[in-house]
Amino acid sequence: MDGPLALNLQFGIPIPASWSKRKKADALSGVIRPTSRPDIDNYVKAVMDAVNGLAYHDDSQVVSLYAKLVYSESPHVRFEAVSVY
């Protein structure tokens, strides 16, 4: 992609196996959000470095960023790059 970009990122973090069913349900519904390490900026940097040269020419093109951590039964990364013309 060329020009200025906005990135939308979502990181699905595994739920600790030791948690109760109620706490797991709260995590999946968004009542409980991940606040442990690694920090969100580490996740963001890893993804931006990984797609540098693939999804865009250089990460300096990113002028807007939205990222969130959520608990998920299936760990994942959702990545969306949108042109900001």
MMTF fields as JSON, N, C-alpha, C and O atoms, coordinates in Angstrom:
{
  "mmtfVersion": "1.0.0",
  "mmtfProducer": "UNKNOWN",
  "numBonds": 339,
  "numAtoms": 340,
  "numGroups": 85,
  "numChains": 1,
  "numModels": 1,
  "chainsPerModel": [1],
  "groupsPerChain": [85],
  "chainIdList": ["A"],
  "bondAtomList": [4, 2, 8, 6, 12, 10, 16, 14, 20, 18, 24, 22, 28, 26, 32, 30, 36, 34, 40, 38, 44, 42, 48, 46, 52, 50, 56, 54, 60, 58, 64, 62, 68, 66, 72, 70, 76, 74, 80, 78, 84, 82, 88, 86, 92, 90, 96, 94, 100, 98, 104, 102, 108, 106, 112, 110, 116, 114, 120, 118, 124, 122, 128, 126, 132, 130, 136, 134, 140, 138, 144, 142, 148, 146, 152, 150, 156, 154, 160, 158, 164, 162, 168, 166, 172, 170, 176, 174, 180, 178, 184, 182, 188, 186, 192, 190, 196, 194, 200, 198, 204, 202, 208, 206, 212, 210, 216, 214, 220, 218, 224, 222, 228, 226, 232, 230, 236, 234, 240, 238, 244, 242, 248, 246, 252, 250, 256, 254, 260, 258, 264, 262, 268, 266, 272, 270, 276, 274, 280, 278, 284, 282, 288, 286, 292, 290, 296, 294, 300, 298, 304, 302, 308, 306, 312, 310, 316, 314, 320, 318, 324, 322, 328, 326, 332, 330, 336, 334],
  "bondOrderList": [1, 1, 1, 1, 1, 1, 1, 1, 1, 1, 1, 1, 1, 1, 1, 1, 1, 1, 1, 1, 1, 1, 1, 1, 1, 1, 1, 1, 1, 1, 1, 1, 1, 1, 1, 1, 1, 1, 1, 1, 1, 1, 1, 1, 1, 1, 1, 1, 1, 1, 1, 1, 1, 1, 1, 1, 1, 1, 1, 1, 1, 1, 1, 1, 1, 1, 1, 1, 1, 1, 1, 1, 1, 1, 1, 1, 1, 1, 1, 1, 1, 1, 1, 1],
  "groupList": [{"groupName": "MET", "atomNameList": ["N", "CA", "C", "O"], "elementList": ["N", "C", "C", "O"], "formalChargeList": [0, 0, 0, 0], "bondAtomList": [1, 0, 2, 1, 3, 2], "bondOrderList": [1, 1, 2], "singleLetterCode": "M", "chemCompType": "L-PEPTIDE LINKING"}, {"groupName": "ASP", "atomNameList": ["N", "CA", "C", "O"], "elementList": ["N", "C", "C", "O"], "formalChargeList": [0, 0, 0, 0], "bondAtomList": [1, 0, 2, 1, 3, 2], "bondOrderList": [1, 1, 2], "singleLetterCode": "D", "chemCompType": "L-PEPTIDE LINKING"}, {"groupName": "GLY", "atomNameList": ["N", "CA", "C", "O"], "elementList": ["N", "C", "C", "O"], "formalChargeList": [0, 0, 0, 0], "bondAtomList": [1, 0, 2, 1, 3, 2], "bondOrderList": [1, 1, 2], "singleLetterCode": "G", "chemCompType": "PEPTIDE LINKING"}, {"groupName": "PRO", "atomNameList": ["N", "CA", "C", "O"], "elementList": ["N", "C", "C", "O"], "formalChargeList": [0, 0, 0, 0], "bondAtomList": [1, 0, 2, 1, 3, 2], "bondOrderList": [1, 1, 2], "singleLetterCode": "P", "chemCompType": "L-PEPTIDE LINKING"}, {"groupName": "LEU", "atomNameList": ["N", "CA", "C", "O"], "elementList": ["N", "C", "C", "O"], "formalChargeList": [0, 0, 0, 0], "bondAtomList": [1, 0, 2, 1, 3, 2], "bondOrderList": [1, 1, 2], "singleLetterCode": "L", "chemCompType": "L-PEPTIDE LINKING"}, {"groupName": "ALA", "atomNameList": ["N", "CA", "C", "O"], "elementList": ["N", "C", "C", "O"], "formalChargeList": [0, 0, 0, 0], "bondAtomList": [1, 0, 2, 1, 3, 2], "bondOrderList": [1, 1, 2], "singleLetterCode": "A", "chemCompType": "L-PEPTIDE LINKING"}, {"groupName": "ASN", "atomNameList": ["N", "CA", "C", "O"], "elementList": ["N", "C", "C", "O"], "formalChargeList": [0, 0, 0, 0], "bondAtomList": [1, 0, 2, 1, 3, 2], "bondOrderList": [1, 1, 2], "singleLetterCode": "N", "chemCompType": "L-PEPTIDE LINKING"}, {"groupName": "GLN", "atomNameList": ["N", "CA", "C", "O"], "elementList": ["N", "C", "C", "O"], "formalChargeList": [0, 0, 0, 0], "bondAtomList": [1, 0, 2, 1, 3, 2], "bondOrderList": [1, 1, 2], "singleLetterCode": "Q", "chemCompType": "L-PEPTIDE LINKING"}, {"groupName": "PHE", "atomNameList": ["N", "CA", "C", "O"], "elementList": ["N", "C", "C", "O"], "formalChargeList": [0, 0, 0, 0], "bondAtomList": [1, 0, 2, 1, 3, 2], "bondOrderList": [1, 1, 2], "singleLetterCode": "F", "chemCompType": "L-PEPTIDE LINKING"}, {"groupName": "ILE", "atomNameList": ["N", "CA", "C", "O"], "elementList": ["N", "C", "C", "O"], "formalChargeList": [0, 0, 0, 0], "bondAtomList": [1, 0, 2, 1, 3, 2], "bondOrderList": [1, 1, 2], "singleLetterCode": "I", "chemCompType": "L-PEPTIDE LINKING"}, {"groupName": "SER", "atomNameList": ["N", "CA", "C", "O"], "elementList": ["N", "C", "C", "O"], "formalChargeList": [0, 0, 0, 0], "bondAtomList": [1, 0, 2, 1, 3, 2], "bondOrderList": [1, 1, 2], "singleLetterCode": "S", "chemCompType": "L-PEPTIDE LINKING"}, {"groupName": "TRP", "atomNameList": ["N", "CA", "C", "O"], "elementList": ["N", "C", "C", "O"], "formalChargeList": [0, 0, 0, 0], "bondAtomList": [1, 0, 2, 1, 3, 2], "bondOrderList": [1, 1, 2], "singleLetterCode": "W", "chemCompType": "L-PEPTIDE LINKING"}, {"groupName": "LYS", "atomNameList": ["N", "CA", "C", "O"], "elementList": ["N", "C", "C", "O"], "formalChargeList": [0, 0, 0, 0], "bondAtomList": [1, 0, 2, 1, 3, 2], "bondOrderList": [1, 1, 2], "singleLetterCode": "K", "chemCompType": "L-PEPTIDE LINKING"}, {"groupName": "ARG", "atomNameList": ["N", "CA", "C", "O"], "elementList": ["N", "C", "C", "O"], "formalChargeList": [0, 0, 0, 0], "bondAtomList": [1, 0, 2, 1, 3, 2], "bondOrderList": [1, 1, 2], "singleLetterCode": "R", "chemCompType": "L-PEPTIDE LINKING"}, {"groupName": "VAL", "atomNameList": ["N", "CA", "C", "O"], "elementList": ["N", "C", "C", "O"], "formalChargeList": [0, 0, 0, 0], "bondAtomList": [1, 0, 2, 1, 3, 2], "bondOrderList": [1, 1, 2], "singleLetterCode": "V", "chemCompType": "L-PEPTIDE LINKING"}, {"groupName": "THR", "atomNameList": ["N", "CA", "C", "O"], "elementList": ["N", "C", "C", "O"], "formalChargeList": [0, 0, 0, 0], "bondAtomList": [1, 0, 2, 1, 3, 2], "bondOrderList": [1, 1, 2], "singleLetterCode": "T", "chemCompType": "L-PEPTIDE LINKING"}, {"groupName": "TYR", "atomNameList": ["N", "CA", "C", "O"], "elementList": ["N", "C", "C", "O"], "formalChargeList": [0, 0, 0, 0], "bondAtomList": [1, 0, 2, 1, 3, 2], "bondOrderList": [1, 1, 2], "singleLetterCode": "Y", "chemCompType": "L-PEPTIDE LINKING"}, {"groupName": "HIS", "atomNameList": ["N", "CA", "C", "O"], "elementList": ["N", "C", "C", "O"], "formalChargeList": [0, 0, 0, 0], "bondAtomList": [1, 0, 2, 1, 3, 2], "bondOrderList": [1, 1, 2], "singleLetterCode": "H", "chemCompType": "L-PEPTIDE LINKING"}, {"groupName": "GLU", "atomNameList": ["N", "CA", "C", "O"], "elementList": ["N", "C", "C", "O"], "formalChargeList": [0, 0, 0, 0], "bondAtomList": [1, 0, 2, 1, 3, 2], "bondOrderList": [1, 1, 2], "singleLetterCode": "E", "chemCompType": "L-PEPTIDE LINKING"}],
  "groupTypeList": [0, 1, 2, 3, 4, 5, 4, 6, 4, 7, 8, 2, 9, 3, 9, 3, 5, 10, 11, 10, 12, 13, 12, 12, 5, 1, 5, 4, 10, 2, 14, 9, 13, 3, 15, 10, 13, 3, 1, 9, 1, 6, 16, 14, 12, 5, 14, 0, 1, 5, 14, 6, 2, 4, 5, 16, 17, 1, 1, 10, 7, 14, 14, 10, 4, 16, 5, 12, 4, 14, 16, 10, 18, 10, 3, 17, 14, 13, 8, 18, 5, 14, 10, 14, 16],
  "groupIdList": [1, 2, 3, 4, 5, 6, 7, 8, 9, 10, 11, 12, 13, 14, 15, 16, 17, 18, 19, 20, 21, 22, 23, 24, 25, 26, 27, 28, 29, 30, 31, 32, 33, 34, 35, 36, 37, 38, 39, 40, 41, 42, 43, 44, 45, 46, 47, 48, 49, 50, 51, 52, 53, 54, 55, 56, 57, 58, 59, 60, 61, 62, 63, 64, 65, 66, 67, 68, 69, 70, 71, 72, 73, 74, 75, 76, 77, 78, 79, 80, 81, 82, 83, 84, 85],
  "secStructList": [7, 7, 1, 7, 3, 3, 3, 3, 3, 3, 3, 3, 3, 3, 7, 7, 6, 6, 1, 7, 2, 2, 2, 2, 2, 2, 2, 2, 2, 6, 1, 1, 7, 7, 7, 1, 1, 1, 7, 2, 2, 2, 2, 2, 2, 2, 2, 2, 2, 2, 2, 5, 6, 6, 6, 5, 1, 7, 4, 4, 4, 3, 3, 3, 3, 3, 3, 3, 3, 3, 3, 3, 1, 1, 7, 3, 3, 3, 3, 3, 3, 3, 3, 7, 7],
  "xCoordList": [0.844, 0.0, 0.887, 1.99, 0.379, 1.103, 0.385, -0.801, 1.109, 0.527, 0.28, 0.649, -0.351, -0.61, -1.659, -2.619, -1.447, -2.31, -2.769, -2.088, -3.933, -4.435, -4.419, -4.848, -3.925, -3.913, -4.914, -5.016, -5.653, -6.545, -6.052, -5.986, -5.706, -5.152, -5.933, -6.309, -6.172, -6.765, -5.932, -5.622, -5.576, -4.77, -5.609, -6.002, -5.885, -6.627, -5.651, -4.826, -5.745, -4.824, -5.493, -6.678, -4.753, -5.37, -5.776, -5.103, -6.875, -7.37, -6.579, -6.409, -6.093, -5.365, -6.205, -7.374, -5.62, -6.327, -6.785, -7.75, -6.11, -6.429, -7.671, -8.139, -8.211, -9.358, -10.64, -10.8, -11.547, -12.847, -13.702, -13.399, -14.779, -15.683, -16.284, -16.425, -16.636, -17.223, -16.226, -16.569, -14.995, -13.97, -13.653, -13.42, -13.641, -13.424, -14.554, -14.308, -15.783, -16.93, -16.832, -17.122, -16.422, -16.233, -15.13, -15.236, -14.084, -12.994, -13.47, -13.146, -14.229, -14.722, -15.743, -15.852, -16.489, -17.501, -16.908, -17.602, -15.627, -14.987, -15.06, -14.564, -15.674, -15.745, -14.338, -13.981, -13.551, -12.15, -11.291, -11.488, -10.34, -9.44, -8.006, -7.671, -7.157, -5.765, -4.99, -4.985, -4.346, -3.516, -2.135, -1.379, -1.806, -0.506, 0.504, 0.165, 1.708, 2.774, 2.659, 2.152, 3.088, 3.733, 2.736, 1.543, 3.271, 2.459, 1.974, 2.566, 0.894, 0.301, 1.283, 1.255, 2.16, 3.095, 4.081, 4.573, 4.374, 5.242, 4.55, 5.173, 3.271, 2.494, 2.435, 2.655, 2.133, 2.013, 3.327, 3.334, 4.426, 5.726, 6.037, 6.527, 5.756, 6.027, 5.252, 5.81, 3.98, 3.159, 3.614, 3.744, 3.859, 4.287, 5.618, 5.798, 6.536, 7.815, 7.622, 8.289, 6.711, 6.485, 5.893, 6.229, 5.026, 4.377, 5.079, 4.676, 6.126, 6.897, 7.483, 8.191, 7.195, 7.652, 6.689, 6.86, 5.672, 4.66, 3.32, 2.814, 2.755, 1.463, 1.639, 0.733, 2.783, 3.115, 4.626, 5.365, 5.069, 6.489, 7.324, 8.384, 6.833, 7.571, 6.587, 5.56, 6.907, 5.978, 5.864, 5.014, 6.702, 6.561, 5.283, 4.862, 4.657, 3.397, 2.217, 1.17, 2.383, 1.291, 1.141, 2.043, -0.032, -0.297, -1.391, -1.62, -2.06, -3.107, -3.094, -2.857, -3.355, -3.258, -4.309, -4.458, -5.038, -5.958, -5.616, -5.587, -5.357, -5.006, -5.725, -5.914, -6.128, -6.748, -6.373, -6.135, -6.328, -6.097, -7.414, -8.133, -7.73, -8.93, -8.559, -7.59, -9.328, -9.157, -9.915, -10.965, -9.373, -9.992, -9.697, -8.646, -10.629, -10.393, -9.405, -8.74, -9.314, -8.345, -7.464, -7.915, -6.212, -5.304, -5.216, -5.18, -5.182, -5.175, -4.664, -4.542, -4.374, -4.098, -4.977, -4.963, -5.734, -6.515, -5.818, -5.552, -5.53, -4.78, -5.572, -6.006, -5.761, -6.427, -5.65, -5.412, -5.26, -4.615, -5.551, -6.028, -5.813, -6.749, -6.046, -5.35, -6.23, -5.674, -6.365, -7.574, -5.588, -6.13, -6.063, -5.642, -6.466, -6.454, -7.595, -7.756],
  "yCoordList": [-1.181, 0.0, 1.24, 1.241, 2.283, 3.549, 4.604, 4.47, 5.653, 6.795, 6.552, 5.509, 7.527, 7.413, 6.341, 6.158, 5.637, 4.514, 4.6, 5.163, 4.032, 3.797, 2.292, 1.527, 1.866, 0.448, 0.183, 0.941, -0.908, -1.415, -2.808, -3.689, -3.006, -4.281, -4.812, -4.062, -6.114, -6.788, -8.02, -8.814, -8.161, -9.295, -10.147, -9.694, -11.381, -12.325, -13.121, -13.867, -12.962, -13.561, -14.784, -14.731, -15.888, -17.069, -16.807, -16.08, -17.409, -17.308, -18.287, -19.445, -17.84, -18.765, -19.998, -19.873, -21.163, -22.421, -22.541, -23.248, -21.864, -21.967, -21.172, -21.306, -20.357, -19.522, -20.344, -21.355, -19.893, -20.544, -20.327, -19.472, -21.12, -20.971, -19.571, -18.989, -19.034, -17.686, -16.629, -15.731, -16.744, -15.769, -15.889, -14.878, -17.113, -17.316, -16.68, -16.05, -16.847, -16.251, -14.725, -14.071, -14.16, -12.712, -12.243, -11.177, -13.037, -12.685, -12.704, -11.795, -13.716, -13.825, -12.747, -12.341, -12.282, -11.248, -9.837, -8.864, -9.722, -8.41, -7.707, -6.588, -8.343, -7.739, -7.659, -6.672, -8.706, -8.729, -8.596, -9.325, -7.67, -7.463, -7.768, -7.605, -8.202, -8.526, -7.282, -6.265, -7.373, -6.266, -6.752, -6.016, -7.988, -8.539, -8.316, -7.795, -8.704, -8.57, -9.683, -10.75, -9.512, -8.317, -7.18, -7.399, -5.967, -4.776, -4.717, -5.323, -3.981, -3.89, -3.321, -3.71, -2.395, -1.811, -2.842, -2.697, -3.877, -4.948, -5.753, -6.113, -6.031, -6.723, -5.88, -6.385, -4.588, -3.696, -3.634, -3.759, -3.445, -3.356, -4.641, -4.587, -5.792, -7.065, -7.181, -7.601, -6.813, -6.905, -5.886, -6.216, -4.653, -3.625, -4.003, -3.789, -4.554, -4.998, -6.184, -6.276, -7.09, -8.29, -7.97, -8.633, -6.976, -6.665, -5.54, -5.189, -4.98, -3.93, -4.485, -5.492, -3.839, -4.324, -5.293, -5.637, -5.741, -6.65, -5.941, -5.843, -5.452, -4.76, -3.295, -2.692, -2.737, -1.35, -1.269, -2.17, -0.185, -0.04, 0.151, -0.456, 1.005, 1.298, 1.7, 2.32, 1.342, 1.658, 3.155, 3.57, 3.966, 5.418, 5.91, 7.043, 5.069, 5.423, 5.415, 5.994, 4.767, 4.653, 5.987, 6.431, 6.614, 7.909, 7.82, 8.772, 6.672, 6.461, 4.988, 4.105, 4.743, 3.376, 3.151, 3.956, 2.041, 1.593, 0.143, -0.688, -0.159, -1.527, -1.892, -1.053, -3.172, -3.629, -5.071, -5.867, -5.385, -6.734, -7.283, -6.61, -8.509, -9.183, -10.616, -11.157, -11.223, -12.65, -13.42, -12.984, -14.575, -15.375, -16.851, -17.208, -17.702, -19.145, -19.578, -20.605, -18.795, -19.094, -17.857, -16.859, -17.926, -16.784, -16.338, -17.166, -15.029, -14.503, -13.065, -12.39, -12.63, -11.225, -10.839, -11.501, -9.777, -9.23, -7.941, -7.065, -7.834, -6.721, -6.1, -6.797, -4.799, -4.081, -2.791, -2.009, -2.577, -1.331, -0.614, -1.201, 0.662, 1.447, 2.705, 3.373, 3.019, 4.246, 5.456, 5.438, 6.512, 7.706, 8.893, 9.977, 8.713, 9.823, 10.732, 11.724],
  "zCoordList": [0.0, 0.0, 0.0, 0.546, -0.62, -0.693, 0.135, 0.433, 0.505, 1.188, 2.66, 3.199, 3.316, 4.751, 5.05, 4.301, 6.169, 6.537, 7.983, 8.841, 8.229, 9.585, 9.811, 8.947, 10.968, 11.319, 12.426, 13.39, 12.27, 13.312, 13.671, 12.814, 14.939, 15.385, 16.574, 17.475, 16.563, 17.726, 18.021, 17.133, 19.287, 19.731, 20.668, 21.743, 20.261, 21.089, 21.929, 21.401, 23.228, 24.185, 24.818, 25.146, 24.994, 25.615, 27.066, 27.795, 27.459, 28.837, 29.704, 29.323, 30.863, 31.742, 32.092, 32.457, 31.98, 32.235, 33.691, 33.979, 34.592, 36.02, 36.42, 37.55, 35.533, 35.874, 35.973, 35.289, 36.836, 37.001, 35.748, 34.916, 35.63, 34.486, 34.437, 33.361, 35.597, 35.658, 35.198, 34.429, 35.673, 35.293, 33.806, 33.143, 33.271, 31.841, 31.031, 30.003, 31.496, 30.809, 30.824, 29.822, 31.963, 32.049, 31.097, 30.491, 30.972, 30.06, 28.615, 27.851, 28.227, 26.855, 26.515, 25.358, 27.505, 27.255, 27.307, 27.012, 27.682, 27.715, 29.049, 29.184, 30.049, 31.381, 31.981, 32.624, 31.761, 32.191, 30.943, 29.971, 30.966, 29.826, 30.249, 31.422, 29.33, 29.648, 30.09, 29.397, 31.233, 31.724, 32.14, 32.775, 31.784, 32.16, 31.039, 29.977, 31.281, 30.282, 29.253, 29.602, 28.028, 27.497, 27.259, 27.049, 27.3, 27.087, 25.64, 24.747, 25.429, 24.095, 23.076, 21.909, 23.507, 22.543, 22.0, 20.881, 22.778, 22.281, 21.184, 20.186, 21.369, 20.343, 19.06, 17.959, 19.229, 18.081, 17.308, 16.083, 18.008, 17.341, 16.576, 15.448, 17.179, 16.512, 15.197, 14.183, 15.212, 13.992, 12.959, 11.781, 13.387, 12.44, 11.787, 10.589, 12.551, 11.982, 11.042, 10.011, 11.393, 10.583, 9.215, 8.233, 9.13, 7.854, 7.093, 5.984, 7.69, 7.024, 5.723, 5.739, 4.615, 3.316, 2.659, 1.489, 3.397, 2.837, 2.646, 1.528, 3.738, 3.662, 3.265, 2.69, 3.565, 3.211, 3.015, 3.412, 2.402, 2.1, 3.361, 3.514, 4.266, 5.491, 6.58, 6.302, 7.827, 8.916, 9.195, 9.982, 8.566, 8.701, 8.017, 8.248, 7.175, 6.518, 7.496, 7.207, 8.643, 9.612, 10.349, 11.06, 10.156, 10.779, 11.842, 12.588, 11.904, 12.889, 13.292, 12.468, 14.584, 15.095, 16.172, 17.092, 16.044, 17.086, 17.374, 16.467, 18.64, 19.019, 20.308, 21.188, 20.41, 21.644, 21.928, 21.02, 23.226, 23.717, 24.225, 24.963, 23.827, 24.329, 24.664, 24.132, 25.544, 25.793, 24.729, 24.259, 24.353, 23.304, 23.536, 24.069, 23.133, 23.196, 22.112, 22.245, 21.046, 19.991, 19.78, 19.217, 20.231, 20.095, 18.628, 17.718, 18.42, 17.062, 17.023, 18.046, 15.813, 15.533, 14.359, 13.321, 14.519, 13.403, 12.972, 13.795, 11.694, 11.147, 10.013, 9.096, 10.074, 8.997, 8.741, 9.662, 7.499, 7.086, 6.131, 5.159, 6.411, 5.623, 5.139, 5.904, 3.883, 3.302, 3.925, 4.156, 4.196, 4.85, 3.9, 4.303, 2.661, 1.693, 1.936, 1.225]
}
